[in-house]
């Protein structure tokens, strides 16, 4: 390659970059003492300026810790610098009324913006990070002219250009829908740390020099918005199919992006594509055209991986899944058992949507949000549900639950004997005490007559002791769900 491309970007990133431990540096649950101190100082600055409200016994924090940490990482854990950027973002959001805009954006406008920017494949890499794909060659001149024309005709409040606000909706979907979903699904490494970044495959094959130049403002918009108001949401960009002239034009292309973003870009030759991608992503989650097994192309619906599907219950409807995956959605709490509901928002034909489209199983939510104190611990088939059954909760109960649990007992058969022998206690505390004191020795003695099927060695089995489950599970809570704008939402969905 030409010397215009830095040596560290000619080819794949170093092997250690694919390891979870590398990504976890500077993330929640893996902060150094100095970083923890900077985090506390940053929070105090935000509280003093009324930009951040910490959680109380009755209310959630105004911003989750994962969001705040992103600003600190972007500014190398210098509290004052992170505060300055966070303040600018909060002012920008208020001036453009972004929370309300996401609730009301026309779904067709949203889907049109989605078609010209990176799209979530529905899959995650080995570390649980969502994988996005961007096929630049599909952005021909006609499509870009049509998109630019539609944004110029649209009317929005606030000082930001309409095209930027359409793009903002995609970042909101990333941070308010995709990342929380990927964080909540069990089975990923380091579940104590929320997913707060994305991995991007950018295919620039069949893209000519003229097309690159015509897309410069389009790409600059995305980089500017991400750098200023959605910092540290990018883990890696793998550029695939670079034309022969690409090294020559890299000098002016990289000026479209900030230095932090360009440091995360890696240009892969054809023989480096599959080995590099498989070091980060399982072969089943790599699109077929790059050597994987996933039948996904830009423009298609995201294909949710089995673990994600297992944790979701979709609301019945012919177009529910399509709107769930291609329309604006946000998560809200939907009851005291820890479930989260995906609320479809935006507007269609002038009518604003606000309807549940899916539910994330409570088990998955409890595992991923790492509650500081699990208050709703129940013994299956022993404790009555504290919440009246609804049509939705009945539908969830009929669905096969996720296979992963909070802790795997050493003897499943013995544990089931214990659970069925305990009378339903009146409250959680007595249930925990009963579990602690329960063992096989507390069961009634077997009848005196001989066994119908004696063991091969002629001796009865000896007693088996089972360690009691923990009374409490201490975790560090990270909230992802945006508080509903209307408190009646929770009552309606409960």
Phi, psi and omega in degrees: 000162180292153180293348178294338178268123181304147183303320184287356178247003176272090180111190185288159174291166180301152186302324182293343180296334181280349182281145180299325183297326180293315181294330189285348180297126180081010179252161180304139181087352182220033179274144173286171178299320180294320179292322176299318179296318178296322180297316179295319179295319178300316179298318180298319178298318181291322178294318181299324180268008179060032177263348181216134178242118181291164181288151173235182179296334184257336186230159177273164176293152181292333179222140178284158183297327180298322178294314182297319181298327180300320179293323178292316179299320181296335182245030173053036176061032171266107188305316183295320179292318178296321179296319180299318180290319180297320179296316178301319180295317181296322177294316179299317180296320181290317181298326181261002177051052190292326179299315179290326181295320178295326179290333189245355185302139179296130185298326179293320176297318180298314182291329177293318177295320180300327183287344182245013177226170180306143183240139178291132179282345186092358183246167180233159176275185185296342180262001179093007183275134180297142181255125179250151178233138180226111177259100188292328184298338180285351179269069180285172186299321181297317182294320181289323177296317179296320180293316179297321179295319181292325180287329180289334181275337183289152180243127177222155177276161175096166186279344184282144178299152182300320183297327178290324182286330173293319178296323179303323183298328178288322176292324177296321178295322178298312186277334185255348181233300187293310182298313177300323179296312179296327178292324188277339182286126182287165176101356180268158176295149175050061180293349178287346182249123181294150174282121183224020179219171178229156176250132187237130170257120181246113182263113181247020176293150180064022178255124180273169181299319180296321180292321176303314183294322181290340182266002188301316181291326178298314181287325178297320178303312182297316181293318181297314182295316181296315183296317186283317192236352176226058186294152174057034174263001181247129176266305180212153168236119176257113179271124184240143175075031181298128179291167185299331182276356188301314179303328181292321184268357182302326182303320180266340176292318184293343177287345177287342185241158178283161184301325180296318180294315182296331179291345181258005180266132179230126184263117186256134171283169186300322182281351179264348188299298186294315178302322180289312181298319181290341175287337178256325191233138175297148184301328179292342184253009177258130179305146184302323185294348177249017176099359180269198184241005183270124181273070182233139172223155177302136183104340177273166174293144171303143179256101184296137179285160187304321181296321179293314180300323183297333183266359185248145168240113182278142174289134181303143179157145185292328182247014183299312183295322179297315180290327178299324187259344185232006179237163179296131182219147172220160182263144172224156173291145181224046176135166185279356179271004173095000179291153173240141178248134174276118183258118177284127181236197187087184181226150180224123183055040177080357181254124183286135177267147168199081187218143179291137179241341179196160176234134174270125184306143184298325180299314179298319181295317181295320180294317189277328183272359172043064182302142178292335176209118181280105186270343185249033179294126181232151172267120184302133180068010179246319183256136175290146177293132183282351183246137179302143180290137175240170179301324182288317181293327176295321179297321179294320182294334179278346181279143177296123183287162179301148183283336182278137179237174183296322176208139182269120181292150182289337181220095186297317181298316180295321181297322180293328177296317180296313185299320183283343182271347182275130177288144181301114179286169186279338180210176184296322184297313180294329177295320180293318180297319180299318179295322181296321185274348185282139173201173181296335180293340182278353181284153178298146182295151180292158179299155186288336181295159185292158179294141178291328181230082182298153179290158184298324182275000176077005181240144178290156179292148177280170181294146178243123179262140181239125179296141181291151176290156178296144178292320180228151175244108184274121176222170178257118186282135173233115181270136178247341192279129176289127179304135181298144180289337181238112182302339181289348179303314184295317180298321183293320185274342184290000000 
